[in-house]
Amino acid sequence: MVFSEPIFLFIFLPILLGLYFLPGPFRKLRNPLLLVASLFFYAWGEKVFVVMMMASIMFNYAAGLWIDRQRQAGRTGKLPVTVGIVGNLAFLALFKYADFLVGNLNSLLVMVGASGLTITEPGIDLPIGISFFTFQAMSYVIDVYRGNAEVQRKPVNIALYISLFPQLIAGPIVRYKDVAAQIISRRVTREGFAEGVRRFIIGLGKKMIIADTCARTADMIFGVAGNPDMPGVPLEHLTPGLAWMAVLCYTLQIYFDFSGYSDMAIGLGRMFGFRFMENFNFPYIAQSITEFWRRWHISLSSWFRDYLYIPLGGNRGTRWRTYRNLVLVFFLCGLWHGASWNFVIWGMFHGGFLVLERVGLSKKMESAYRPLRHLYVLGVVLIGWVFFRAETLPQSLAFLSALIGIAPGEGVVHHVNMYVDHLLVLVMVLGVIGSMPIWPWLQRWREDRLLTLEPSHRATFQALSIAFVQAVLILQLAIELMLAAGGSYSPFIYFRF
């Protein structure tokens, strides 16, 4: 089920909210209600794999109890936490990386002349959102082991933490220690619920108005794997203009698709009394790749920092150990995103620039003109997105060649104007504007303006500004509902991770 689907907007969410806010004794049933709704939400698209997720829940629940018993017996708990981590990683490797590992092993066997020993790929389907809920489960086990959170003795509560539907499929990755108290007790206020609704509407607009519009052009040029109706532009017909248009569209698509989902997840959480961490902070305005990763997918980068980078030694050892740790973290970050060498290259590419900035590039860039630093970041990010989006390494290299003007463009069969219309241009302009912190600037201007006005004028100015914001949100919601009612299924990019 997708947040932008009519069945979610018009049936699932209204019914769930109505049941959730039933008065009196029904308040005690809120956690079981959310758990049932979350399992139903996941089962809607993964009828078989919901059983697998429930098995993961019980495994991590048992691991937490085991760690707690070891602690009470005066032991360190290293054995159960190791079993918990290895079990979760094995679970992830089986479903996400089995085909990738077997395929690479077969290629290696063929290279050494042992083709007779090749193994048939298992062909295991990838459960939606497996990387997200597995990392959340691991954070529970590790937090209990570290003493950062109390063990959860009620199966319903730990099941709710791992399966909670707003951020189940594509994040943000919620740490157990951050929501442990909220799972046990939380309060929904009128202001919090209203803020949740506003955040959901904004996120839905990011997805349906900007991301989906840009996706159509990006998909037409890059192509969609396995879809004969949208094979993409043949590499021999690729031109610099087409390559740049595809990459720019995808750059806007992935940001507004993923940040839109995060906004909706955070908004839905607020409606039910939860507070989730922010996942994006205008990453495209960053002045360095280091800063970019402080702003992009914050829940994942901070997860790797706290559960891998710092335990490896972080930057506390020699410079070379720090560089090794960075490269290893981003190798795994790339692999986390998908079982493909393209994702590994993307991760290593970013990790390489982080090392370069540590070596001295960062200091040299500090004296550079600010727009130049910004162009440097966008250039690195755009090149990285080519590897992230392309289906194969040859396609990545063809697009990179086209971006720098080395492209055959034989016969020039495909022209940029075949893929661009006035709506796309308008949406891309909105996307560029939305990638900058203009709204926070306007909010600060409004607050400063209120302080300078005469007391008699403040109430009028505040009422007009609130009315303007509400009108924009209502108009946006109306557009979104029309698109949802007449649109087709459009999954979020990070569903496959």
C-alpha positions as CSV (number, residue, x, y, z in Angstrom):
1,M,0.0,0.0,0.0
2,V,1.3,3.5,-0.9
3,F,0.5,6.7,0.9
4,S,-0.6,8.3,-2.4
5,E,-3.0,5.5,-3.3
6,P,-6.8,6.3,-3.0
7,I,-7.3,3.2,-0.8
8,F,-4.9,4.6,1.7
9,L,-6.1,8.2,1.6
10,F,-9.9,7.6,1.5
11,I,-10.3,4.3,3.3
12,F,-7.3,3.0,5.4
13,L,-6.2,6.2,7.1
14,P,-9.7,7.7,7.9
15,I,-10.9,4.3,9.4
16,L,-7.8,3.9,11.4
17,L,-7.9,7.5,12.8
18,G,-11.6,7.0,13.7
19,L,-10.8,3.8,15.6
20,Y,-7.7,5.2,17.2
21,F,-9.5,8.2,18.7
22,L,-12.4,6.2,20.2
23,P,-12.9,7.4,23.8
24,G,-12.9,5.7,27.1
25,P,-11.6,2.1,27.5
26,F,-10.6,1.9,23.8
27,R,-7.6,4.1,24.5
28,K,-5.9,1.0,26.1
29,L,-6.2,-0.8,22.7
30,R,-4.3,1.8,20.7
31,N,-1.0,-0.2,20.5
32,P,-2.7,-3.4,19.4
33,L,-4.8,-1.5,16.9
34,L,-1.7,0.2,15.4
35,L,0.0,-3.2,15.3
36,V,-2.8,-4.9,13.5
37,A,-3.1,-1.9,11.1
38,S,0.6,-2.0,10.4
39,L,0.7,-5.7,9.7
40,F,-2.3,-5.3,7.4
41,F,-0.6,-2.3,5.7
42,Y,2.5,-4.5,5.0
43,A,0.5,-7.6,4.1
44,W,-1.4,-5.5,1.5
45,G,1.7,-5.6,-0.7
46,E,3.6,-8.5,0.8
47,K,1.1,-11.2,1.7
48,V,3.7,-13.9,2.2
49,F,6.6,-11.8,3.6
50,V,4.5,-10.5,6.5
51,V,5.1,-13.9,8.1
52,M,8.8,-13.4,7.6
53,M,8.6,-10.0,9.3
54,M,6.8,-11.4,12.2
55,A,9.5,-14.1,12.5
56,S,12.1,-11.2,12.6
57,I,10.1,-9.5,15.4
58,M,10.0,-12.6,17.5
59,F,13.7,-13.3,17.0
60,N,14.7,-9.8,18.1
61,Y,12.2,-9.9,21.0
62,A,13.9,-13.1,22.2
63,A,17.4,-11.6,21.7
64,G,16.5,-8.7,23.8
65,L,15.2,-10.9,26.7
66,W,18.4,-13.1,26.4
67,I,20.6,-10.0,26.7
68,D,18.7,-8.8,29.7
69,R,18.9,-12.2,31.4
70,Q,22.7,-12.3,30.8
71,R,23.0,-8.9,32.3
72,Q,21.1,-9.9,35.4
73,A,23.3,-12.9,35.8
74,G,26.4,-10.6,35.8
75,R,27.5,-11.4,32.3
76,T,28.4,-9.0,29.6
77,G,25.7,-10.1,27.1
78,K,28.2,-10.3,24.2
79,L,27.0,-13.7,23.1
80,P,23.3,-12.8,22.7
81,V,24.0,-9.4,21.1
82,T,26.4,-11.2,18.6
83,V,23.7,-13.8,17.8
84,G,21.2,-10.9,17.4
85,I,23.4,-8.9,15.0
86,V,24.5,-12.0,13.0
87,G,21.0,-13.3,12.8
88,N,19.6,-10.0,11.5
89,L,22.5,-9.7,9.0
90,A,22.0,-13.3,7.8
91,F,18.3,-12.6,7.4
92,L,19.1,-9.5,5.3
93,A,21.8,-11.3,3.3
94,L,19.5,-14.2,2.5
95,F,16.7,-12.1,1.0
96,K,18.6,-9.2,-0.4
97,Y,22.1,-10.5,-1.4
98,A,21.8,-14.2,-2.2
99,D,21.3,-13.8,-5.9
100,F,24.0,-11.1,-6.0
101,L,26.5,-13.3,-4.2
102,V,25.8,-16.4,-6.3
103,G,25.9,-14.4,-9.5
104,N,29.3,-13.0,-8.7
105,L,30.6,-16.3,-7.6
106,N,29.4,-17.9,-10.9
107,S,31.2,-15.1,-12.8
108,L,34.4,-15.8,-10.9
109,L,34.1,-19.6,-11.6
110,V,33.7,-18.9,-15.3
111,M,36.7,-16.6,-15.3
112,V,38.9,-19.3,-13.8
113,G,37.6,-22.0,-16.1
114,A,35.4,-23.8,-13.6
115,S,32.1,-23.2,-15.3
116,G,30.9,-26.7,-14.4
117,L,30.8,-25.7,-10.7
118,T,28.4,-22.8,-11.2
119,I,25.4,-22.6,-8.9
120,T,21.8,-21.8,-9.9
121,E,20.7,-18.5,-8.5
122,P,18.0,-19.0,-5.8
123,G,15.8,-16.3,-7.3
124,I,14.5,-15.1,-3.9
125,D,12.1,-12.1,-4.1
126,L,13.1,-9.0,-2.1
127,P,10.6,-8.0,0.6
128,I,9.7,-4.4,0.6
129,G,11.5,-2.2,3.1
130,I,13.6,-5.1,4.5
131,S,16.7,-2.9,4.9
132,F,14.7,-0.4,7.0
133,F,13.0,-2.7,9.4
134,T,16.0,-4.9,9.8
135,F,18.2,-1.9,10.8
136,Q,15.5,-0.8,13.3
137,A,15.5,-4.3,14.8
138,M,19.3,-4.3,15.1
139,S,19.2,-0.9,16.8
140,Y,16.8,-2.4,19.4
141,V,19.2,-5.3,20.2
142,I,22.3,-3.0,20.3
143,D,20.5,-0.3,22.4
144,V,19.5,-2.9,25.0
145,Y,23.0,-4.4,25.1
146,R,24.6,-0.9,25.5
147,G,22.1,0.0,28.3
148,N,20.7,2.9,26.3
149,A,17.2,1.4,26.5
150,E,15.3,-0.9,28.8
151,V,14.4,-4.4,27.4
152,Q,10.8,-4.6,26.1
153,R,8.9,-7.4,27.8
154,K,5.6,-7.0,26.0
155,P,5.7,-8.6,22.5
156,V,3.0,-6.2,21.3
157,N,5.2,-3.2,22.0
158,I,8.4,-4.5,20.3
159,A,6.3,-5.7,17.3
160,L,4.8,-2.2,17.0
161,Y,8.2,-0.6,17.1
162,I,9.5,-2.8,14.2
163,S,6.3,-2.8,12.1
164,L,4.9,0.7,12.7
165,F,3.4,1.5,9.3
166,P,4.3,5.2,8.8
167,Q,8.0,4.6,8.5
168,L,8.0,0.8,8.0
169,I,8.6,0.8,4.2
170,A,11.1,3.6,3.6
171,G,12.1,5.3,6.9
172,P,13.3,7.3,8.5
173,I,15.1,4.6,10.5
174,V,13.8,5.1,14.0
175,R,16.1,4.1,17.0
176,Y,14.4,2.1,19.7
177,K,15.9,4.3,22.4
178,D,14.3,7.4,20.8
179,V,10.7,6.0,20.8
180,A,10.7,3.5,23.6
181,A,8.9,5.9,26.0
182,Q,6.5,6.9,23.2
183,I,5.5,3.3,22.5
184,I,4.5,2.9,26.2
185,S,2.8,6.3,26.6
186,R,2.2,9.2,24.2
187,R,-0.2,12.1,24.0
188,V,-1.9,13.5,20.9
189,T,-2.5,17.3,21.1
190,R,-4.6,19.3,18.7
191,E,-1.5,21.3,17.7
192,G,0.5,18.2,17.1
193,F,-2.2,16.5,15.1
194,A,-2.6,19.7,12.9
195,E,1.1,19.8,12.4
196,G,1.1,16.2,11.3
197,V,-1.7,16.9,8.8
198,R,0.3,19.8,7.4
199,R,3.4,17.8,7.1
200,F,1.6,14.9,5.4
201,I,0.1,17.3,2.8
202,I,3.5,18.8,2.1
203,G,5.1,15.4,1.7
204,L,2.3,14.2,-0.5
205,G,2.8,17.2,-2.8
206,K,6.5,16.6,-3.0
207,K,5.8,13.0,-4.2
208,M,2.8,13.5,-6.5
209,I,3.4,16.9,-8.0
210,I,7.2,17.2,-8.3
211,A,8.8,13.7,-7.9
212,D,6.3,11.8,-10.1
213,T,6.4,14.5,-12.9
214,C,10.2,14.4,-13.0
215,A,10.1,10.6,-12.8
216,R,8.2,10.3,-16.1
217,T,11.0,12.0,-18.1
218,A,13.8,10.3,-16.2
219,D,12.3,6.9,-16.8
220,M,11.7,7.6,-20.4
221,I,15.4,8.4,-21.0
222,F,17.0,6.0,-18.5
223,G,14.4,3.3,-19.1
224,V,12.7,1.0,-16.6
225,A,14.2,-2.4,-16.1
226,G,12.0,-5.2,-17.2
227,N,9.4,-2.9,-18.8
228,P,9.4,-3.4,-22.6
229,D,7.1,-0.4,-23.0
230,M,9.8,1.9,-21.5
231,P,13.2,0.6,-22.6
232,G,14.8,4.0,-22.5
233,V,16.9,5.8,-25.0
234,P,19.4,3.4,-26.8
235,L,22.9,4.2,-25.7
236,E,24.0,4.8,-29.3
237,H,21.4,7.6,-29.6
238,L,22.2,9.3,-26.3
239,T,23.1,12.9,-26.6
240,P,24.5,15.4,-24.0
241,G,21.2,17.2,-23.8
242,L,19.3,14.0,-23.1
243,A,21.8,12.8,-20.5
244,W,21.7,16.1,-18.6
245,M,17.9,16.2,-18.8
246,A,17.6,12.7,-17.4
247,V,20.1,13.3,-14.6
248,L,18.6,16.6,-13.5
249,C,15.1,15.1,-13.5
250,Y,16.3,12.2,-11.4
251,T,18.2,14.5,-9.0
252,L,14.9,16.3,-8.3
253,Q,12.9,13.1,-8.4
254,I,14.9,11.1,-5.8
255,Y,15.1,14.1,-3.4
256,F,11.4,14.9,-3.5
257,D,10.3,11.3,-3.6
258,F,12.3,10.3,-0.6
259,S,12.0,13.5,1.5
260,G,8.3,13.5,0.6
261,Y,7.9,10.0,2.0
262,S,9.9,11.1,5.1
263,D,7.6,14.1,5.6
264,M,4.5,11.9,5.3
265,A,5.9,9.4,7.7
266,I,6.8,12.1,10.2
267,G,3.4,13.7,9.7
268,L,1.5,10.4,10.2
269,G,3.6,9.8,13.3
270,R,2.5,13.1,14.8
271,M,-1.1,12.3,14.1
272,F,-0.7,9.2,16.3
273,G,1.4,10.9,19.0
274,F,4.9,9.8,17.8
275,R,7.8,12.1,17.1
276,F,10.3,10.8,14.6
277,M,13.7,12.3,13.7
278,E,14.1,14.6,10.7
279,N,15.5,12.8,7.7
280,F,16.4,15.7,5.4
281,N,17.7,19.2,5.8
282,F,18.0,20.7,2.3
283,P,21.0,18.6,1.2
284,Y,21.4,20.3,-2.2
285,I,22.5,23.5,-0.6
286,A,25.5,21.8,1.1
287,Q,29.0,23.3,0.6
288,S,30.9,20.0,1.0
289,I,30.2,16.3,0.6
290,T,30.7,16.0,4.4
291,E,27.9,18.5,4.9
292,F,25.8,16.8,2.3
293,W,25.8,13.6,4.3
294,R,24.8,15.6,7.4
295,R,21.7,16.7,5.5
296,W,20.8,13.7,3.3
297,H,19.1,10.6,4.7
298,I,20.1,11.7,8.2
299,S,18.7,8.6,9.9
300,L,20.8,6.3,7.8
301,S,24.1,8.3,8.0
302,S,23.7,8.7,11.8
303,W,22.9,5.0,12.1
304,F,26.1,4.0,10.4
305,R,28.0,6.6,12.4
306,D,26.7,5.4,15.8
307,Y,26.6,1.6,15.2
308,L,29.5,1.1,12.8
309,Y,31.9,4.1,12.3
310,I,32.4,5.0,16.0
311,P,32.7,1.3,17.1
312,L,35.4,0.9,14.5
313,G,37.3,3.7,16.1
314,G,35.8,6.6,14.1
315,N,38.4,9.4,13.8
316,R,40.1,8.6,17.1
317,G,43.0,6.6,15.7
318,T,45.5,7.4,13.0
319,R,44.6,9.2,9.9
320,W,44.8,6.0,7.8
321,R,42.4,4.2,10.2
322,T,40.0,7.1,9.9
323,Y,40.2,6.9,6.1
324,R,39.7,3.1,6.2
325,N,36.7,3.5,8.4
326,L,35.1,6.0,6.1
327,V,35.6,3.9,3.0
328,L,34.3,0.8,4.8
329,V,31.2,2.6,6.0
330,F,30.4,4.0,2.6
331,F,31.1,0.6,0.9
332,L,28.5,-0.9,3.2
333,C,26.2,2.2,2.7
334,G,26.2,1.6,-1.0
335,L,25.6,-2.2,-0.6
336,W,22.8,-1.4,1.9
337,H,21.0,0.4,-0.9
338,G,21.0,-2.5,-3.3
339,A,22.7,-5.8,-4.4
340,S,24.5,-4.2,-7.3
341,W,28.0,-3.1,-8.1
342,N,26.5,0.3,-9.3
343,F,25.4,0.9,-5.7
344,V,28.8,-0.1,-4.4
345,I,30.5,2.3,-6.8
346,W,28.1,5.0,-5.7
347,G,28.9,4.5,-2.1
348,M,32.7,4.2,-2.7
349,F,32.5,7.4,-4.9
350,H,31.0,9.4,-2.0
351,G,33.4,7.7,0.5
352,G,36.3,8.7,-1.7
353,F,35.4,12.4,-1.6
354,L,34.9,12.3,2.1
355,V,38.5,11.0,2.4
356,L,39.7,13.7,0.0
357,E,38.0,16.4,2.1
358,R,39.7,14.9,5.2
359,V,43.1,14.9,3.5
360,G,42.9,18.6,2.7
361,L,40.4,19.3,0.0
362,S,38.0,20.7,2.6
363,K,40.5,23.4,3.7
364,K,41.3,24.4,0.2
365,M,37.5,24.7,-0.6
366,E,37.0,27.0,2.4
367,S,38.8,29.8,0.6
368,A,36.9,29.2,-2.6
369,Y,34.0,31.4,-3.8
370,R,30.8,30.1,-2.1
371,P,28.9,29.3,-5.4
372,L,32.0,27.4,-6.6
373,R,31.8,25.2,-3.5
374,H,28.2,24.6,-4.2
375,L,28.8,23.7,-7.8
376,Y,31.5,21.2,-6.6
377,V,29.0,19.5,-4.4
378,L,26.3,19.4,-7.0
379,G,28.7,18.0,-9.6
380,V,29.8,15.2,-7.3
381,V,26.2,14.4,-6.3
382,L,25.0,14.4,-10.0
383,I,27.7,12.1,-11.1
384,G,26.9,9.8,-8.1
385,W,23.2,9.7,-9.1
386,V,24.1,8.4,-12.5
387,F,25.5,5.2,-10.9
388,F,22.6,5.1,-8.5
389,R,19.9,5.3,-11.2
390,A,21.4,3.4,-14.1
391,E,20.5,-0.2,-14.4
392,T,24.0,-1.4,-15.5
393,L,27.6,-0.2,-15.4
394,P,27.8,0.2,-19.2
395,Q,24.7,2.5,-19.0
396,S,26.4,4.5,-16.2
397,L,29.5,5.0,-18.3
398,A,27.5,5.9,-21.4
399,F,25.6,8.6,-19.4
400,L,28.8,9.9,-17.9
401,S,30.4,10.2,-21.4
402,A,27.4,12.0,-22.6
403,L,27.4,14.4,-19.7
404,I,30.9,15.6,-20.7
405,G,30.0,15.8,-24.4
406,I,31.4,12.4,-25.5
407,A,28.3,10.8,-27.0
408,P,27.6,9.3,-30.4
409,G,24.1,10.6,-30.8
410,E,23.9,8.6,-34.0
411,G,21.2,9.9,-36.3
412,V,19.9,12.1,-33.4
413,V,16.7,10.1,-33.3
414,H,15.8,11.3,-29.8
415,H,15.6,15.0,-29.2
416,V,15.3,16.8,-25.8
417,N,12.1,18.5,-26.9
418,M,10.5,15.0,-27.2
419,Y,10.7,14.7,-23.4
420,V,10.2,18.2,-22.2
421,D,6.9,20.1,-21.9
422,H,5.7,23.3,-20.1
423,L,4.5,21.3,-17.1
424,L,7.9,19.6,-16.6
425,V,9.7,23.0,-16.8
426,L,7.3,24.5,-14.3
427,V,7.7,21.5,-11.9
428,M,11.5,21.6,-12.2
429,V,11.5,25.3,-11.3
430,L,9.4,24.5,-8.3
431,G,11.7,21.7,-7.5
432,V,14.8,24.0,-7.5
433,I,13.0,26.5,-5.3
434,G,11.8,23.7,-3.0
435,S,15.3,22.4,-2.6
436,M,16.3,25.7,-0.9
437,P,15.3,26.7,2.6
438,I,13.0,29.5,1.4
439,W,10.1,28.5,3.6
440,P,12.3,28.7,6.8
441,W,13.5,32.1,5.6
442,L,10.0,33.3,5.1
443,Q,9.0,32.0,8.6
444,R,11.9,33.9,10.2
445,W,11.0,37.0,8.1
446,R,7.4,36.7,9.4
447,E,8.5,36.5,13.0
448,D,10.8,39.4,12.6
449,R,8.1,41.4,10.9
450,L,5.7,40.7,13.7
451,L,8.2,42.3,16.2
452,T,8.4,45.5,14.2
453,L,4.7,46.0,13.7
454,E,2.5,48.1,15.9
455,P,0.5,45.9,18.4
456,S,-2.7,46.9,16.7
457,H,-1.5,45.6,13.4
458,R,0.1,42.3,14.6
459,A,-3.1,40.4,14.9
460,T,-4.2,41.3,11.4
461,F,-0.8,40.4,9.9
462,Q,-0.7,37.1,11.7
463,A,-4.3,36.2,10.6
464,L,-3.5,37.1,7.0
465,S,-0.3,35.0,7.0
466,I,-2.1,32.0,8.6
467,A,-5.0,32.3,6.1
468,F,-2.5,32.4,3.2
469,V,-0.7,29.3,4.4
470,Q,-4.0,27.4,4.9
471,A,-5.2,28.4,1.4
472,V,-2.0,27.1,-0.2
473,L,-2.3,23.8,1.7
474,I,-5.9,23.4,0.8
475,L,-5.1,24.1,-2.9
476,Q,-2.2,21.7,-2.7
477,L,-4.4,19.0,-1.1
478,A,-7.1,19.4,-3.8
479,I,-4.5,18.9,-6.5
480,E,-3.1,15.9,-4.7
481,L,-6.5,14.2,-4.3
482,M,-7.3,14.8,-7.9
483,L,-4.0,13.2,-8.9
484,A,-4.6,10.3,-6.5
485,A,-8.1,9.7,-7.8
486,G,-7.0,9.6,-11.4
487,G,-3.4,8.4,-11.2
488,S,-1.7,5.1,-11.5
489,Y,0.3,3.1,-9.0
490,S,3.6,4.9,-8.3
491,P,5.8,3.3,-5.7
492,F,8.4,5.3,-3.8
493,I,12.0,4.9,-5.0
494,Y,13.2,3.6,-1.6
495,F,10.6,0.8,-1.5
496,R,13.1,-1.5,-3.2
497,F,15.6,-0.9,-0.4
